[in-house]
Amino acid sequence: MYIDKHLTEKDLLKDLIYSEKQLSNSYNCTIMESSCSELRQILLHCQSNVRQIQSSVLEAIEIRCWNNMKLASEKEIENLVTKYK
């Protein structure tokens, strides 16, 4: 995994919360589509872990008063990529 040395703590927390959201959505879809009850139980446990991580990250964001984050536009992302190349 590549981590840009110029990312701030706020950027990292924002990325982490969106990554956890994506992971949670993937677990939800897989749980709904699974016909194996044992697999569903394992995935539900994983989903529970993701929720705990999300809660911890959101708490860290709130402590720092960064809870008004927004998604970056494609143009903003392109500008950052160009800037740090």
MDAnalysis code that builds the backbone (N, CA, C; Angstrom):
import MDAnalysis as mda
import numpy as np

u = mda.Universe.empty(255, n_residues=85, atom_resindex=np.repeat(np.arange(85), 3), trajectory=True)
u.add_TopologyAttr("name", ["N", "CA", "C"] * 85)
u.add_TopologyAttr("resid", np.arange(1, 86))
u.add_TopologyAttr("resname", ["MET", "TYR", "ILE", "ASP", "LYS", "HIS", "LEU", "THR", "GLU", "LYS", "ASP", "LEU", "LEU", "LYS", "ASP", "LEU", "ILE", "TYR", "SER", "GLU", "LYS", "GLN", "LEU", "SER", "ASN", "SER", "TYR", "ASN", "CYS", "THR", "ILE", "MET", "GLU", "SER", "SER", "CYS", "SER", "GLU", "LEU", "ARG", "GLN", "ILE", "LEU", "LEU", "HIS", "CYS", "GLN", "SER", "ASN", "VAL", "ARG", "GLN", "ILE", "GLN", "SER", "SER", "VAL", "LEU", "GLU", "ALA", "ILE", "GLU", "ILE", "ARG", "CYS", "TRP", "ASN", "ASN", "MET", "LYS", "LEU", "ALA", "SER", "GLU", "LYS", "GLU", "ILE", "GLU", "ASN", "LEU", "VAL", "THR", "LYS", "TYR", "LYS"])
u.atoms.positions = np.array([
    [0.844, -1.185, 0.000],
    [0.000, 0.000, 0.000],
    [0.879, 1.234, 0.000],
    [0.561, 2.174, -0.842],
    [1.315, 3.414, -0.958],
    [0.638, 4.498, -0.131],
    [1.386, 5.093, 0.757],
    [0.857, 6.208, 1.553],
    [1.718, 7.429, 1.271],
    [1.103, 8.453, 0.781],
    [1.801, 9.692, 0.469],
    [2.269, 10.327, 1.767],
    [3.542, 10.688, 1.818],
    [4.081, 11.288, 3.042],
    [3.514, 12.680, 3.303],
    [2.774, 13.224, 2.327],
    [2.210, 14.552, 2.477],
    [0.772, 14.539, 2.980],
    [0.195, 13.365, 3.167],
    [-1.173, 13.295, 3.666],
    [-1.192, 13.715, 5.133],
    [-2.182, 14.475, 5.477],
    [-2.337, 14.903, 6.866],
    [-3.088, 13.829, 7.646],
    [-3.100, 13.988, 8.950],
    [-3.871, 13.072, 9.792],
    [-5.351, 13.128, 9.414],
    [-5.840, 14.315, 9.097],
    [-7.232, 14.481, 8.691],
    [-7.504, 13.714, 7.402],
    [-6.585, 13.806, 6.438],
    [-6.736, 13.073, 5.178],
    [-6.758, 11.566, 5.421],
    [-5.884, 11.097, 6.292],
    [-5.810, 9.662, 6.576],
    [-7.080, 9.161, 7.259],
    [-7.596, 9.929, 8.214],
    [-8.833, 9.536, 8.881],
    [-10.013, 9.549, 7.911],
    [-10.047, 10.554, 7.037],
    [-11.112, 10.629, 6.043],
    [-11.039, 9.416, 5.110],
    [-9.848, 9.080, 4.660],
    [-9.676, 7.922, 3.785],
    [-10.076, 6.639, 4.504],
    [-9.701, 6.536, 5.756],
    [-10.019, 5.337, 6.531],
    [-11.527, 5.166, 6.707],
    [-12.237, 6.236, 6.993],
    [-13.678, 6.104, 7.202],
    [-14.380, 5.728, 5.899],
    [-13.936, 6.270, 4.778],
    [-14.546, 5.899, 3.498],
    [-14.187, 4.473, 3.105],
    [-12.978, 4.038, 3.428],
    [-12.580, 2.652, 3.158],
    [-13.401, 1.678, 3.998],
    [-13.614, 2.014, 5.255],
    [-14.424, 1.170, 6.124],
    [-15.880, 1.123, 5.634],
    [-16.366, 2.236, 5.127],
    [-17.729, 2.267, 4.590],
    [-17.839, 1.325, 3.387],
    [-16.857, 1.371, 2.525],
    [-16.862, 0.498, 1.352],
    [-16.777, -0.972, 1.771],
    [-15.933, -1.267, 2.740],
    [-15.806, -2.629, 3.249],
    [-17.123, -3.098, 3.869],
    [-17.762, -2.234, 4.619],
    [-19.042, -2.563, 5.235],
    [-20.097, -2.879, 4.179],
    [-20.146, -2.067, 3.134],
    [-21.099, -2.315, 2.048],
    [-20.826, -3.653, 1.365],
    [-19.561, -3.987, 1.196],
    [-19.204, -5.271, 0.577],
    [-19.642, -6.438, 1.459],
    [-19.414, -6.319, 2.753],
    [-19.871, -7.366, 3.675],
    [-21.389, -7.509, 3.619],
    [-22.101, -6.392, 3.609],
    [-23.562, -6.438, 3.550],
    [-24.050, -7.206, 2.328],
    [-23.486, -6.892, 1.168],
    [-23.890, -7.579, -0.066],
    [-23.583, -9.073, 0.012],
    [-22.409, -9.409, 0.512],
    [-22.014, -10.810, 0.579],
    [-22.862, -11.580, 1.578],
    [-23.188, -10.967, 2.690],
    [-24.053, -11.613, 3.687],
    [-25.418, -11.908, 3.074],
    [-25.957, -10.941, 2.353],
    [-27.277, -11.115, 1.750],
    [-27.278, -12.204, 0.679],
    [-26.172, -12.371, -0.021],
    [-26.107, -13.326, -1.131],
    [-25.625, -14.708, -0.722],
    [-25.127, -14.833, 0.487],
    [-24.560, -16.114, 0.922],
    [-25.659, -17.111, 1.291],
    [-25.473, -18.351, 0.819],
    [-26.426, -19.408, 1.173],
    [-25.882, -20.302, 2.287],
    [-24.647, -20.053, 2.687],
    [-24.006, -20.860, 3.733],
    [-24.120, -20.123, 5.075],
    [-24.806, -20.747, 6.020],
    [-25.022, -20.077, 7.316],
    [-23.722, -19.862, 8.086],
    [-22.781, -20.793, 7.965],
    [-21.498, -20.616, 8.658],
    [-20.733, -19.412, 8.098],
    [-20.738, -19.292, 6.785],
    [-20.079, -18.143, 6.158],
    [-20.757, -16.843, 6.577],
    [-22.087, -16.843, 6.604],
    [-22.815, -15.643, 7.043],
    [-22.420, -15.245, 8.456],
    [-22.271, -16.220, 9.343],
    [-21.891, -15.917, 10.725],
    [-20.489, -15.301, 10.792],
    [-19.576, -15.836, 9.999],
    [-18.213, -15.281, 9.957],
    [-18.248, -13.845, 9.431],
    [-19.004, -13.637, 8.365],
    [-19.107, -12.301, 7.782],
    [-19.797, -11.318, 8.725],
    [-20.791, -11.785, 9.456],
    [-21.440, -10.927, 10.451],
    [-20.454, -10.508, 11.540],
    [-19.585, -11.425, 11.930],
    [-18.551, -11.094, 12.915],
    [-17.591, -10.046, 12.338],
    [-17.200, -10.241, 11.083],
    [-16.324, -9.262, 10.418],
    [-17.018, -7.906, 10.330],
    [-18.291, -7.929, 10.006],
    [-19.076, -6.702, 9.911],
    [-19.117, -5.984, 11.260],
    [-19.241, -6.734, 12.320],
    [-19.231, -6.158, 13.660],
    [-17.891, -5.477, 13.947],
    [-16.802, -6.113, 13.538],
    [-15.471, -5.513, 13.716],
    [-15.347, -4.207, 12.933],
    [-15.880, -4.191, 11.721],
    [-15.842, -2.977, 10.900],
    [-16.610, -1.861, 11.595],
    [-17.765, -2.179, 12.157],
    [-18.556, -1.158, 12.868],
    [-17.789, -0.585, 14.061],
    [-17.070, -1.439, 14.776],
    [-16.275, -0.955, 15.908],
    [-15.160, -0.028, 15.432],
    [-14.520, -0.387, 14.329],
    [-13.466, 0.463, 13.777],
    [-14.048, 1.791, 13.308],
    [-15.190, 1.728, 12.615],
    [-15.846, 2.962, 12.164],
    [-16.153, 3.867, 13.352],
    [-16.638, 3.287, 14.403],
    [-16.965, 4.060, 15.595],
    [-15.724, 4.727, 16.173],
    [-14.622, 4.005, 16.228],
    [-13.369, 4.568, 16.743],
    [-12.856, 5.699, 15.865],
    [-12.934, 5.505, 14.563],
    [-12.473, 6.543, 13.637],
    [-13.366, 7.772, 13.742],
    [-14.674, 7.569, 13.785],
    [-15.591, 8.707, 13.921],
    [-15.365, 9.457, 15.228],
    [-15.064, 8.724, 16.277],
    [-14.761, 9.364, 17.566],
    [-13.498, 10.226, 17.445],
    [-12.473, 9.685, 16.767],
    [-11.234, 10.450, 16.566],
    [-11.500, 11.705, 15.743],
    [-12.371, 11.600, 14.758],
    [-12.722, 12.745, 13.922],
    [-13.469, 13.792, 14.743],
    [-14.416, 13.353, 15.560],
    [-15.197, 14.286, 16.382],
    [-14.344, 14.979, 17.433],
    [-13.422, 14.241, 18.035],
    [-12.531, 14.841, 19.040],
    [-11.754, 16.003, 18.443],
    [-11.381, 15.848, 17.163],
    [-10.605, 16.881, 16.481],
    [-11.495, 17.927, 15.793],
    [-12.809, 17.799, 15.952],
    [-13.783, 18.713, 15.334],
    [-13.656, 18.741, 13.816],
    [-13.416, 17.572, 13.214],
    [-13.298, 17.449, 11.763],
    [-14.518, 16.744, 11.189],
    [-15.619, 16.733, 11.892],
    [-16.776, 15.948, 11.468],
    [-17.588, 16.596, 10.360],
    [-17.123, 17.657, 9.772],
    [-17.815, 18.277, 8.645],
    [-17.070, 17.997, 7.338],
    [-16.514, 16.799, 7.219],
    [-15.749, 16.434, 6.033],
    [-16.676, 16.209, 4.847],
    [-16.151, 16.464, 3.661],
    [-16.898, 16.213, 2.430],
    [-16.023, 15.385, 1.494],
    [-16.680, 14.741, 0.537],
    [-15.942, 13.981, -0.465],
    [-15.228, 14.946, -1.404],
    [-14.018, 14.598, -1.781],
    [-13.272, 15.423, -2.726],
    [-13.797, 15.176, -4.133],
    [-13.801, 16.229, -4.922],
    [-14.208, 16.081, -6.319],
    [-13.061, 15.460, -7.114],
    [-13.372, 14.981, -8.311],
    [-12.324, 14.415, -9.163],
    [-11.254, 15.458, -9.453],
    [-11.662, 16.691, -9.664],
    [-10.716, 17.775, -9.958],
    [-9.780, 18.002, -8.777],
    [-10.292, 17.988, -7.549],
    [-9.457, 18.162, -6.357],
    [-8.441, 17.025, -6.228],
    [-8.877, 15.819, -6.518],
    [-7.982, 14.658, -6.449],
    [-6.892, 14.774, -7.508],
    [-7.282, 15.127, -8.730],
    [-6.300, 15.299, -9.805],
    [-5.279, 16.382, -9.454],
    [-5.741, 17.479, -8.869],
    [-4.827, 18.559, -8.482],
    [-3.823, 18.089, -7.439],
    [-4.276, 17.305, -6.455],
    [-3.368, 16.790, -5.436],
    [-2.363, 15.811, -6.028],
    [-2.828, 14.940, -6.891],
    [-1.935, 13.969, -7.519],
    [-0.862, 14.690, -8.317],
    [-1.275, 15.684, -9.086],
    [-0.334, 16.459, -9.896],
    [0.647, 17.218, -9.009],
    [0.145, 17.771, -7.946],
    [0.969, 18.574, -7.037],
    [2.086, 17.758, -6.390],
    [1.820, 16.515, -6.023],
    [2.790, 15.721, -5.273],
    [3.534, 14.683, -6.109],
    [3.421, 14.775, -7.433],
    [4.174, 13.850, -8.288],
    [5.625, 14.219, -8.332],
])
